[in-house]
Structure formats: C-alpha cells, structure tokens
Amino acid sequence: MAEREHTRVAVIGSGFGGLGAGVRLRREGVTDFVILERADAVGGTWRDNDYPGCACDVPSHLYSFSFAPNSAWPRAFSGQPHIRAYLERVADTFGLRPHLRFDSEVLRARWNAEAAHWELRTTSGERTADVLISATGPLSDPKVPDIPGLPDFPGRVFHSARWDHDFDLDGKRVAVVGTGASAIQIVPSIQPRVRRLTVVQRTPPWVMPRMDRGINAVEQWLHHTVPATHRARRGLLWLIREFQVGAFVKRPELMRATEQIARAHIRRAIKDPALRARLTPDYTIGCKRILLSNDYYPALARPNTEVVASALTEVRGSRVVTADGTEREVDAIVFGTGFHVTDMPIADRVIGAEGRTLAEHWKDGMAALRGSTVDGFPNLLLIIGPNTGLGNSSMILMIESTLNYIADYLRTLDRTGAAALDARPRAVRAWNEALQRRMGRTVWNSGGCTSWYLDAAGRNTTVWPGTTAEFRRATREVRLAEYEVLRAPVPAEGAGV
C-alpha cells in the first residue's frame, strides 16, 4: 500500500475561513499544511452563489480581512464577482496556491488514537494530519425541501446556490420558493425578464432600505494612499454594529424603532393594502435575519409578479400547489430555501475518538467550546462553529477571532509537547449552558418566529449572543484547564528494528 501523505495541518474548505486559516498558519511559521477544496477554485459560498443579483448585505470595508484591506471596493455593498475576486487575490498575495488541493472533497475523517492523528479519505486520495481545521461553513450545502411530485416536474428545478446558467429565463413562468436573503436579490433581478413570476412565501421577511452607493475614485485613492482613512472607515462601521447588539441580545423592545423604518419601507413601495398585509411580518424584527433591498418590494408590485402567502406543499405535473390550494403552472422552480446549517453534512463524515460521528455526538444539538473544539474530537478545530454566527455584523470578525484561537492552540501544542488536546466535556457543557442562558432573552429566541437559527428541537445553536469584541476576548488564548492533554504514543519496545 502506498504511504499516505502526512501534514501538520489539514484545512477543509477554501472560503473566507479556509483561506484565513492558511494565511494565519503561514504567519505562525507553519508551512506544512494543505487546504482541501472539493471544487476547482477558491471562494466557498462566494464561488457557489453566483445567481443574478448576488451581493453581500454587510458593508464591503467590514466584510474583508483586517490583514488584507481592499481600497478598491466599487460599492458600499459589493456584489459576488468582486468578493470572489478579492478571495482569489488573497490566495495569490499570501502564497496559498502551493497549499491548495482542488477536487479533493473530504469523504471521511477519522481520529486514530494510537497514532494521534487524523486519517482523511478524499476524492483525490488518502492522507493524514496532526490537526484538522474544518472551515466548510454553514452556508455550503443547499437545502431543498422534500416536496411530493417534485421529481416528476417536467421543467427546470434548481437551488439559488446551484444556479442553472444554461436555462434561459426570458419569457418563462418562474416560481421562486422562499423569501430569504437570496430570494430577495433574485426576484428583482429576474422579474423584468420573466413572463410570470410566482413568489411562494411561507413567512414574510422584514426588509430594510439598502444604503448602497458607488465608491468613487477619489475615495478609493484616499484609502489606498492614506491607509489610516480605510482603517477609520472600517472602525466606524464596526462600532455602529457593536452598539446595535444590546437591542438584539438584551432588550428586543428597542427594535421597535427599527421596525417602524421597515414598515415605512413597505408603505412607500406597496400601495395595494392586501399585498402590503401579506408582506408585513407578525414577529419582532430581528427574530429572523433582517434583509436589505431597495428593489424587492417594487418588483413584487409589478403586474407580472404574484405573491402567494402559503407554503409549497406539492408539485402536480407542471403546477406548483401551496397549502391554501393555490395552483400555478410554471416552467421553472427556483428554491431559495437556505442551507443545512444546524445539520451540516460534514458532521456525518468526521469520526472522533469514541468511534462516533460528529453528527451522532451532536444528536441533542450542536455544541463546541468557544465555538471551536468538541469533546471527544482531539485536534479538531471549527471555523464558524456552533453559536458563532451573527445577526447584525460581519462574520469575518468572528473568523479572525477563531484564527487567533487556532494560532494559540498550535502554540500550546508546541509549548506543552502534547500530541493533541481534547476539550473536557464539563468545559464544553459549562460554556454552552452559559450561552443558552443568555440566549433566552435575545430577539432570536423571544421574537415570535421560527428561523434557521434554531435547530429541530428549537434550540439556538447558531448565533453568538454578544458583541464581536466579547468573542475576541473569549478566544484570545487557550485555557489549558479546559482540555485534557494527550501525549504522543510510546513506540513498542523493539519497534523499527
């Protein structure tokens, strides 16, 4: 049998998390690592999501690495092509290309306690690594509901994250299922092209005005020539969002002022009282993700658009059928129904020290120490792990905090001479019990909605109930008391003779 390639660290995924991990590893002097990517290019969700109108709802200057500022963002809220190009530049600028292994999907990762390393089976072969970093992200694997009759639909069916660019939408009858962040960008982008657009809405979202604008050449020149101006802009954007956290996590009643802005946004664009009623949510704003758009409501008010305020329950031939009995004949069905967030497929592929998969370990809900490590899974580190998501700011801030933790984790291994660290169950339990106590009063748990932040049991295992600064402090360093130190196995007497 051919000897498997061994590296100090293996990283899964080449989106923001995976590329950030690669940069941080090199800065820590760790060059013995690979980044395993299932696709043929970097970019993660910004590679996969290339649907019409795809853009970020976090300001560009905050949605970028602090160590890789970009003075050339063309808009306050940049589109998918510019964000993907930014990630390609990060891979080039920081010398990550030699570490990338494309077309290498991880099929199985098993902890070998005797050898104290991870054994990986990928689509490009087998390998081992001392440390495994999972940066697959929660927005990686599309979720398409199991709808009776869908397999027999004669037209085109695709998810927003797997857009069918070969299908010509012009003059077609199209159903968009879902009204989340992707759908509200897709709808206004395709509405002028299609003959008939049916928006299947189970629950209306709260939509706020999108304060977007072009960034002119003078601003770009200033940020490039005087980097302090770029840092100041980023800092101000960060500070504004830090001040918003209190309303989300402690006093949801303060969200009423924001709700009035959202209601006025609906009134300005929707003159039909019946349609306006269908589009007005009955839960506290912020309970579900707040969406940003200036053209979503106007698109819904166009003559060729219909909003069906009922869940899709069946596909009957070429017709979509909703719970209220509405039937509409369509040529294509586009699902904007989100991703496997609380049931990430990678969890089925990672097997820990006790022979259980991560999914089995998490059968009662995802949980990790400081969002990064899991008891029984030594030397496994998660980027955007449980309860590290945000409802109002940039995930790049959370990723960089986790990278700080990973860097100290590796330094701790070297300092102690340990082969691995394994999070103590009581430490994981204490961390997550404290999180869940804080979660009870947040708008996500008390706002009267059901969102993708919650798992099947109604437990919020997704969002961080605090500021990004607080998370940065919590992940500044590894606390060795929270871990069991595992030593390298002692070779048997006479081994190697």
Solvent accessible surface area in square Angstrom, and as a share of the most:
residue,aa,sasa,rsa
1,M,227,1.01
2,A,92,0.71
3,E,170,0.76
4,R,88,0.32
5,E,85,0.38
6,H,83,0.37
7,T,6,0.04
8,R,57,0.21
9,V,0,0.00
10,A,0,0.00
11,V,0,0.00
12,I,12,0.06
13,G,12,0.12
14,S,1,0.00
15,G,10,0.09
16,F,15,0.06
17,G,7,0.07
18,G,0,0.00
19,L,0,0.00
20,G,0,0.00
21,A,2,0.01
22,G,0,0.00
23,V,2,0.01
24,R,58,0.21
25,L,3,0.02
26,R,96,0.35
27,R,147,0.54
28,E,56,0.25
29,G,61,0.59
30,V,29,0.16
31,T,82,0.48
32,D,71,0.37
33,F,5,0.02
34,V,2,0.01
35,I,0,0.00
36,L,2,0.01
37,E,6,0.03
38,R,85,0.31
39,A,25,0.20
40,D,106,0.55
41,A,17,0.13
42,V,0,0.00
43,G,0,0.00
44,G,15,0.14
45,T,42,0.24
46,W,25,0.09
47,R,26,0.10
48,D,31,0.16
49,N,10,0.05
50,D,52,0.27
51,Y,14,0.05
52,P,32,0.20
53,G,44,0.43
54,C,12,0.07
55,A,23,0.18
56,C,6,0.04
57,D,31,0.16
58,V,18,0.11
59,P,9,0.06
60,S,4,0.02
61,H,3,0.01
62,L,0,0.00
63,Y,27,0.10
64,S,0,0.00
65,F,1,0.00
66,S,63,0.40
67,F,42,0.18
68,A,12,0.09
69,P,87,0.55
70,N,16,0.08
71,S,24,0.15
72,A,58,0.45
73,W,2,0.01
74,P,40,0.25
75,R,102,0.37
76,A,15,0.12
77,F,15,0.06
78,S,1,0.01
79,G,17,0.16
80,Q,14,0.06
81,P,87,0.55
82,H,84,0.38
83,I,3,0.01
84,R,75,0.27
85,A,41,0.32
86,Y,6,0.02
87,L,0,0.00
88,E,45,0.20
89,R,112,0.41
90,V,3,0.02
91,A,0,0.00
92,D,85,0.44
93,T,103,0.60
94,F,43,0.18
95,G,28,0.27
96,L,0,0.00
97,R,88,0.32
98,P,97,0.61
99,H,17,0.08
100,L,14,0.07
101,R,79,0.29
102,F,64,0.27
103,D,87,0.45
104,S,2,0.01
105,E,46,0.21
106,V,4,0.02
107,L,61,0.30
108,R,78,0.28
109,A,0,0.00
110,R,110,0.40
111,W,15,0.05
112,N,41,0.21
113,A,70,0.54
114,E,148,0.67
115,A,43,0.33
116,A,12,0.09
117,H,33,0.15
118,W,0,0.00
119,E,36,0.16
120,L,2,0.01
121,R,105,0.38
122,T,9,0.05
123,T,78,0.46
124,S,78,0.50
125,G,36,0.35
126,E,85,0.38
127,R,23,0.08
128,T,7,0.04
129,A,0,0.00
130,D,34,0.18
131,V,0,0.00
132,L,0,0.00
133,I,0,0.00
134,S,8,0.05
135,A,10,0.08
136,T,37,0.22
137,G,17,0.16
138,P,25,0.15
139,L,60,0.30
140,S,19,0.12
141,D,32,0.17
142,P,30,0.19
143,K,79,0.33
144,V,68,0.39
145,P,45,0.29
146,D,142,0.74
147,I,15,0.08
148,P,85,0.54
149,G,27,0.26
150,L,25,0.12
151,P,125,0.78
152,D,115,0.59
153,F,15,0.06
154,P,100,0.63
155,G,31,0.30
156,R,101,0.37
157,V,58,0.33
158,F,16,0.07
159,H,8,0.04
160,S,1,0.01
161,A,1,0.01
162,R,104,0.38
163,W,23,0.08
164,D,34,0.18
165,H,113,0.50
166,D,131,0.68
167,F,28,0.12
168,D,80,0.41
169,L,3,0.01
170,D,76,0.39
171,G,41,0.39
172,K,60,0.25
173,R,59,0.22
174,V,0,0.00
175,A,0,0.00
176,V,0,0.00
177,V,11,0.06
178,G,15,0.14
179,T,13,0.07
180,G,31,0.30
181,A,29,0.23
182,S,21,0.14
183,A,0,0.00
184,I,3,0.02
185,Q,25,0.11
186,I,0,0.00
187,V,0,0.00
188,P,19,0.12
189,S,40,0.26
190,I,0,0.00
191,Q,20,0.09
192,P,97,0.61
193,R,103,0.37
194,V,8,0.05
195,R,151,0.55
196,R,88,0.32
197,L,0,0.00
198,T,3,0.02
199,V,0,0.00
200,V,3,0.02
201,Q,2,0.01
202,R,193,0.70
203,T,45,0.26
204,P,20,0.13
205,P,9,0.06
206,W,4,0.02
207,V,1,0.00
208,M,29,0.13
209,P,31,0.19
210,R,32,0.12
211,M,152,0.68
212,D,42,0.22
213,R,115,0.42
214,G,38,0.36
215,I,8,0.04
216,N,83,0.42
217,A,79,0.61
218,V,109,0.63
219,E,32,0.14
220,Q,48,0.21
221,W,154,0.54
222,L,68,0.34
223,H,15,0.07
224,H,136,0.61
225,T,71,0.41
226,V,62,0.36
227,P,71,0.45
228,A,50,0.39
229,T,37,0.22
230,H,9,0.04
231,R,153,0.56
232,A,66,0.51
233,R,52,0.19
234,R,30,0.11
235,G,32,0.31
236,L,108,0.54
237,L,33,0.16
238,W,81,0.28
239,L,77,0.38
240,I,78,0.40
241,R,39,0.14
242,E,20,0.09
243,F,163,0.68
244,Q,74,0.33
245,V,11,0.06
246,G,30,0.29
247,A,17,0.13
248,F,13,0.05
249,V,9,0.05
250,K,117,0.49
251,R,129,0.47
252,P,24,0.15
253,E,74,0.33
254,L,88,0.44
255,M,6,0.03
256,R,166,0.60
257,A,72,0.56
258,T,37,0.21
259,E,26,0.12
260,Q,98,0.43
261,I,89,0.45
262,A,0,0.00
263,R,78,0.28
264,A,23,0.18
265,H,17,0.08
266,I,3,0.01
267,R,121,0.44
268,R,144,0.52
269,A,27,0.21
270,I,1,0.00
271,K,145,0.61
272,D,72,0.37
273,P,96,0.60
274,A,58,0.45
275,L,16,0.08
276,R,69,0.25
277,A,71,0.55
278,R,92,0.34
279,L,2,0.01
280,T,36,0.21
281,P,5,0.03
282,D,141,0.73
283,Y,11,0.04
284,T,43,0.25
285,I,0,0.00
286,G,2,0.02
287,C,0,0.00
288,K,43,0.18
289,R,77,0.28
290,I,31,0.16
291,L,6,0.03
292,L,38,0.19
293,S,6,0.04
294,N,82,0.42
295,D,77,0.40
296,Y,1,0.00
297,Y,4,0.02
298,P,57,0.36
299,A,5,0.04
300,L,4,0.02
301,A,53,0.41
302,R,130,0.47
303,P,113,0.71
304,N,30,0.15
305,T,14,0.08
306,E,35,0.16
307,V,7,0.04
308,V,9,0.05
309,A,47,0.37
310,S,13,0.08
311,A,32,0.25
312,L,17,0.08
313,T,60,0.35
314,E,52,0.23
315,V,4,0.02
316,R,114,0.42
317,G,43,0.42
318,S,30,0.19
319,R,98,0.36
320,V,3,0.02
321,V,10,0.06
322,T,5,0.03
323,A,69,0.54
324,D,91,0.47
325,G,52,0.50
326,T,30,0.17
327,E,54,0.24
328,R,89,0.33
329,E,71,0.32
330,V,4,0.02
331,D,38,0.20
332,A,0,0.00
333,I,0,0.00
334,V,0,0.00
335,F,0,0.00
336,G,8,0.08
337,T,40,0.23
338,G,29,0.28
339,F,25,0.10
340,H,54,0.24
341,V,6,0.04
342,T,33,0.19
343,D,77,0.40
344,M,21,0.09
345,P,38,0.24
346,I,20,0.10
347,A,4,0.03
348,D,82,0.42
349,R,68,0.25
350,V,2,0.01
351,I,10,0.05
352,G,4,0.04
353,A,48,0.37
354,E,132,0.59
355,G,48,0.46
356,R,92,0.33
357,T,22,0.13
358,L,4,0.02
359,A,34,0.26
360,E,88,0.40
361,H,46,0.20
362,W,21,0.07
363,K,151,0.64
364,D,112,0.58
365,G,15,0.15
366,M,11,0.05
367,A,19,0.15
368,A,1,0.01
369,L,1,0.01
370,R,10,0.04
371,G,3,0.03
372,S,0,0.00
373,T,4,0.03
374,V,1,0.00
375,D,20,0.11
376,G,17,0.17
377,F,7,0.03
378,P,1,0.01
379,N,1,0.01
380,L,1,0.00
381,L,0,0.00
382,L,12,0.06
383,I,4,0.02
384,I,35,0.18
385,G,8,0.07
386,P,3,0.02
387,N,3,0.01
388,T,2,0.01
389,G,11,0.11
390,L,28,0.14
391,G,18,0.17
392,N,31,0.16
393,S,11,0.07
394,S,0,0.00
395,M,40,0.18
396,I,1,0.01
397,L,18,0.09
398,M,3,0.01
399,I,3,0.02
400,E,18,0.08
401,S,1,0.01
402,T,3,0.02
403,L,3,0.02
404,N,32,0.16
405,Y,0,0.00
406,I,4,0.02
407,A,1,0.01
408,D,18,0.09
409,Y,1,0.00
410,L,6,0.03
411,R,102,0.37
412,T,0,0.00
413,L,3,0.02
414,D,103,0.53
415,R,156,0.57
416,T,34,0.20
417,G,54,0.52
418,A,12,0.09
419,A,22,0.17
420,A,0,0.00
421,L,2,0.01
422,D,20,0.10
423,A,3,0.02
424,R,74,0.27
425,P,79,0.49
426,R,150,0.55
427,A,14,0.11
428,V,9,0.05
429,R,130,0.48
430,A,59,0.46
431,W,44,0.15
432,N,7,0.03
433,E,89,0.40
434,A,37,0.29
435,L,7,0.03
436,Q,43,0.19
437,R,171,0.63
438,R,65,0.24
439,M,0,0.00
440,G,44,0.43
441,R,117,0.43
442,T,0,0.00
443,V,0,0.00
444,W,8,0.03
445,N,59,0.30
446,S,67,0.43
447,G,6,0.06
448,G,68,0.65
449,C,24,0.14
450,T,110,0.64
451,S,13,0.09
452,W,107,0.37
453,Y,4,0.01
454,L,33,0.16
455,D,24,0.12
456,A,119,0.92
457,A,91,0.70
458,G,45,0.43
459,R,67,0.25
460,N,0,0.00
461,T,0,0.00
462,T,14,0.08
463,V,0,0.00
464,W,6,0.02
465,P,1,0.01
466,G,5,0.05
467,T,37,0.21
468,T,8,0.05
469,A,31,0.24
470,E,48,0.22
471,F,1,0.00
472,R,83,0.30
473,R,135,0.49
474,A,16,0.13
475,T,0,0.00
476,R,143,0.52
477,E,99,0.45
478,V,13,0.08
479,R,126,0.46
480,L,68,0.34
481,A,86,0.67
482,E,29,0.13
483,Y,2,0.01
484,E,82,0.37
485,V,44,0.25
486,L,46,0.23
487,R,148,0.54
488,A,62,0.48
489,P,68,0.42
490,V,136,0.78
491,P,106,0.66
492,A,78,0.60
493,E,180,0.81
494,G,48,0.46
495,A,64,0.50
496,G,90,0.87
497,V,168,0.97
